[in-house]
């Protein structure tokens, strides 16, 4: 506790003096640490069937004294302070100083692959940080990020061949080969196969 003493000395008109003193004490009250936390994805959506997203993590120490980072955990990708965490890549979090000064900021980022199709629920995960002050008081903060899956139109490459390529008049049997390559990002279902001369080659079959 803070303590100090004030001493007063007085004198009358005959030169007599007297002294008195008084003490005062002020205790120091503990103050819990505090922080603000944000998690930000590099993009708001990824095209199906998925892609890599960079997540930025930032925690500001709004306490009146330094705090020490003790835990940084993602709800999907686990311990972000683990340099061997195989669920993420390009993870800068383990390399950052764990002591955060008053008013200072802890910042890092990591990459993660998000898999999903358009129409699936959006990807969501949150990061929770825990810090402690020099008295052992702790506090936590968390923030989440949402990334949607964007629709991608299908694409198909079609090739048609003829064997033989030449027939004698007045005509002969020719075998036509048809190849359709799905170059889309996801499986597709054949809905129609039409020839401009010979009509429906699919004939309604599944």
C-alpha positions in Angstrom: 0.0 0.0 0.0 1.0 3.6 -0.5 1.6 5.4 2.8 2.7 9.0 3.6 2.8 11.2 6.7 2.1 15.0 7.0 3.7 16.9 9.9 2.4 20.4 10.9 4.4 22.7 13.1 2.8 25.9 14.5 4.0 28.8 16.7 2.1 31.3 18.8 3.1 35.0 19.4 5.2 34.1 22.3 7.3 31.8 20.2 5.9 28.5 21.6 5.7 25.8 19.0 3.7 22.6 18.6 3.8 19.8 16.1 1.3 17.3 14.9 1.2 14.7 12.2 -1.2 12.5 10.4 -0.8 9.4 8.3 -2.7 8.3 5.2 -2.6 5.0 3.3 -3.9 4.0 -0.1 -4.1 0.4 -1.3 -3.7 -0.7 -4.9 -6.6 -2.6 -6.2 -6.2 -5.4 -8.7 -7.6 -4.8 -12.2 -8.6 -7.6 -14.5 -7.0 -7.7 -17.9 -9.1 -6.9 -21.0 -8.7 -7.3 -24.7 -10.5 -7.0 -28.1 -10.3 -9.8 -30.7 -10.9 -9.8 -34.5 -10.7 -12.6 -37.1 -10.9 -11.6 -40.7 -10.9 -13.9 -43.8 -9.1 -12.8 -47.0 -12.3 -13.4 -49.1 -16.0 -13.6 -48.4 -16.6 -16.7 -50.6 -14.7 -19.4 -52.4 -15.8 -21.1 -55.6 -17.0 -24.7 -55.3 -15.7 -27.3 -54.5 -13.4 -25.2 -52.3 -10.2 -23.2 -52.0 -7.5 -21.9 -49.6 -8.4 -18.8 -47.5 -6.0 -16.7 -45.4 -7.4 -15.8 -41.9 -5.9 -12.8 -40.1 -6.1 -12.8 -36.3 -5.6 -9.6 -34.2 -5.9 -9.2 -30.4 -5.5 -5.7 -28.8 -4.5 -5.5 -25.2 -6.8 -3.0 -23.7 -5.6 -3.6 -20.2 -3.6 -1.1 -18.1 -0.6 -3.5 -17.9 1.1 -6.1 -20.1 -0.4 -9.5 -20.5 1.0 -12.8 -21.7 -0.7 -14.9 -24.4 -1.4 -18.4 -23.0 -3.7 -20.0 -25.6 -4.9 -19.4 -29.2 -7.4 -22.0 -30.4 -9.5 -22.2 -33.5 -12.8 -24.0 -33.3 -12.1 -26.0 -36.5 -8.3 -26.0 -36.9 -7.2 -26.4 -33.3 -4.1 -25.0 -31.6 -2.7 -22.1 -33.6 0.3 -21.8 -31.4 1.4 -25.3 -32.4 4.0 -24.9 -35.2 3.3 -28.6 -36.2 -0.5 -28.1 -36.6 -1.1 -29.9 -39.9 -4.6 -28.5 -40.2 -3.3 -25.1 -41.3 -0.4 -23.8 -43.4 1.6 -20.6 -43.6 0.9 -20.2 -39.9 2.7 -17.2 -38.4 1.1 -17.4 -35.0 3.7 -19.5 -33.2 6.5 -17.1 -34.2 4.9 -14.0 -32.6 5.9 -12.6 -29.1 3.5 -13.8 -26.4 4.0 -10.7 -24.3 1.6 -8.0 -25.3 2.3 -4.6 -23.8 -0.6 -2.4 -22.6 -2.2 -0.9 -25.7 -0.2 -3.3 -27.9 -1.5 -5.8 -30.4 -0.9 -9.5 -31.2 -1.2 -10.2 -34.9 -0.8 -13.3 -37.0 -2.3 -15.2 -39.9 -2.8 -18.7 -41.2 -4.1 -20.5 -44.4 -6.8 -23.2 -44.4 -8.5 -25.1 -47.2 -12.3 -24.9 -47.2 -14.2 -27.6 -49.0 -17.9 -27.3 -50.0 -20.5 -26.9 -52.7 -22.8 -24.0 -53.5 -25.9 -24.5 -51.4 -24.0 -26.0 -48.5 -24.0 -24.2 -45.2 -21.4 -21.4 -45.1 -18.1 -22.3 -43.5 -17.8 -20.8 -40.0 -15.0 -21.0 -37.4 -13.9 -18.8 -34.5 -10.6 -18.2 -32.7 -10.4 -17.9 -28.9 -7.5 -16.2 -27.2 -6.6 -16.4 -23.5 -4.2 -14.0 -21.8 -3.0 -13.5 -18.2 -1.5 -10.6 -16.3 1.3 -10.7 -13.7 -1.1 -11.4 -10.9 -2.4 -14.5 -12.7 -5.7 -13.0 -13.7 -6.9 -14.3 -17.0 -9.4 -13.2 -19.7 -10.5 -14.6 -23.0 -11.8 -13.1 -26.3 -13.1 -14.7 -29.4 -14.3 -13.7 -32.9 -15.6 -15.7 -35.8 -15.4 -15.6 -39.6 -17.8 -16.8 -42.2 -17.0 -17.8 -45.8 -19.6 -18.8 -48.3 -19.3 -21.2 -51.2 -19.9 -19.7 -54.7 -21.6 -21.5 -57.5 -19.6 -22.4 -60.6 -21.3 -23.1 -63.9 -20.5 -26.5 -65.5 -18.4 -26.9 -68.6 -18.1 -29.8 -71.0 -15.8 -30.4 -74.0 -17.3 -32.5 -76.8 -15.5 -34.3 -79.7 -17.2 -36.3 -82.5 -15.4 -38.5 -84.9 -16.4 -40.5 -88.0 -15.0 -43.9 -89.2 -14.5 -44.1 -92.0 -14.1 -40.5 -92.9 -15.0 -41.1 -96.6 -17.6 -43.5 -98.1 -18.2 -44.3 -101.8 -21.4 -43.3 -103.3 -24.3 -43.9 -103.0 -23.3 -44.3 -99.3 -22.2 -46.8 -96.6 -22.4 -47.4 -92.9 -20.3 -45.0 -90.8 -19.6 -45.3 -87.1 -19.7 -42.0 -85.2 -17.9 -41.7 -81.9 -18.9 -39.1 -79.3 -16.7 -38.1 -76.3 -17.8 -35.6 -73.7 -15.2 -34.6 -71.1 -16.5 -33.0 -67.9 -14.1 -30.1 -67.3 -16.3 -28.7 -64.5 -15.2 -28.4 -60.9 -17.7 -31.0 -59.8 -19.6 -34.0 -61.2 -22.4 -33.4 -63.7 -25.3 -35.5 -65.0 -26.0 -36.0 -68.7 -29.4 -34.5 -69.4 -29.5 -34.5 -73.3 -27.5 -35.9 -76.2 -28.9 -34.6 -79.5 -27.7 -35.0 -83.1 -28.8 -32.4 -85.6 -29.5 -35.1 -88.2 -30.2 -38.3 -86.2 -32.1 -36.7 -83.3 -32.1 -38.0 -79.7 -29.1 -40.3 -79.1 -29.8 -40.5 -75.4 -33.3 -41.8 -76.0 -34.4 -41.0 -72.4 -32.1 -43.5 -70.8 -30.8 -42.7 -67.3 
